[in-house]
Amino acid sequence: MPSKCNNKDNNRDLPERTSCIGDRIKDPLVSLAVTTIGRQAMLNKFWNYEILQKYFHTKSEPLHVQLFSQPKCQIYVATWYLLYRWLVFIAWISIIFCSIFEFGSYEPLFKWQKWPIYLTNWDLLLGVTQAFLGAIIVFRRWRQQKDADFNPYNMKLTMLEKSYWIFYTVTSTLAVGVTITYWTAVYNPKIHHIDPLNILLHVCNSILMFIDLSITSVPLYMKNVWWCLIIILFYVIFSVIYYAAGGLDKYGYHYIYKILDWEKPGQTLIICIAGMAFIILMHLILCFFSKARDWLYARIAKKFHNIPSMTKIDYTVTKKEAEIV
């Protein structure tokens, strides 16, 4: 006969910890621990594989090098698009030239040594860099496709395209952020003027990027917002160092912008944190704009049947080539 379970404990003062179920002895505390560990493992698996993997891979469009060299409306590079890319580069160069020499300003100060301290001019440098890289990529693709043996599916994602993607993403978000921040928090009619130069610096930069976003196929992903935040963090650190070194703005004030007055560190730190949150919001809006652009082109392609839809093309690359973040 099977042995019976004996639940008697030599020490009667201790609470009974075991119970007999048939021929098995079950410890409630062990059962609870196993259940807790099992649930935790399931939660970890769900979070790591179901949420993160779904967000970072499933929801993102397949990334292919062609997206960086052709317009949204075509799957090849036409001459008009090549000319457009170089005109965009010339536009950024022209804005920088006017900014340095203050062409179009009603009251030029001619303090060229102060030009590098302003975030607006950082955005101009980023803008001209991405425009130049984009023009080079399109020109290279335009020449390659003239070859009868050229196959766009054999193109590889190189550091040139990756660098262009980073500069393009940062410039797009920063341009809109600079424009809105300037007219809402920096502009002072007592010292600033709404002149042609001011419009070039704080309006045309955003217009250029919105036009570019409407024409190009460059993808914008929310997970890449940290590229923009790194630039903002660098600028905040620069403003602290500049203040500590006794630097002045071009009007003689001991700050670069009034909202970045480090004589009030607590208030300025809160403004910096709010500014980063604002940049995240702007990047999110641009990502929605990018998705709306893709949806609109897909609808147009479906309606007219003679414009290939970029969202329907099976662009496949290896994970190693596509992963740059």
URPE-V612981 format. One record per run of one state. SS is the DSSP state (helix for helix, strand for strand, loop for the rest). FROM is the first residue (numbers start at 1). TO is the last residue. Records with the same first field share a line. If there is no record, write none. Layout:
BEGIN
SS=FROM-TO ; FROM-TO
END
This chain:
BEGIN
loop=1-17 ; 22-23 ; 59-64 ; 69-70 ; 72-78 ; 102-111 ; 118-118 ; 145-151 ; 155-158 ; 187-195 ; 217-221 ; 245-257 ; 261-264 ; 305-309 ; 313-318 ; 323-325
strand=18-21 ; 24-27 ; 71-71 ; 216-216
helix=28-58 ; 65-68 ; 79-101 ; 112-117 ; 119-144 ; 152-154 ; 159-186 ; 196-215 ; 222-244 ; 258-260 ; 265-304 ; 310-312 ; 319-322
END
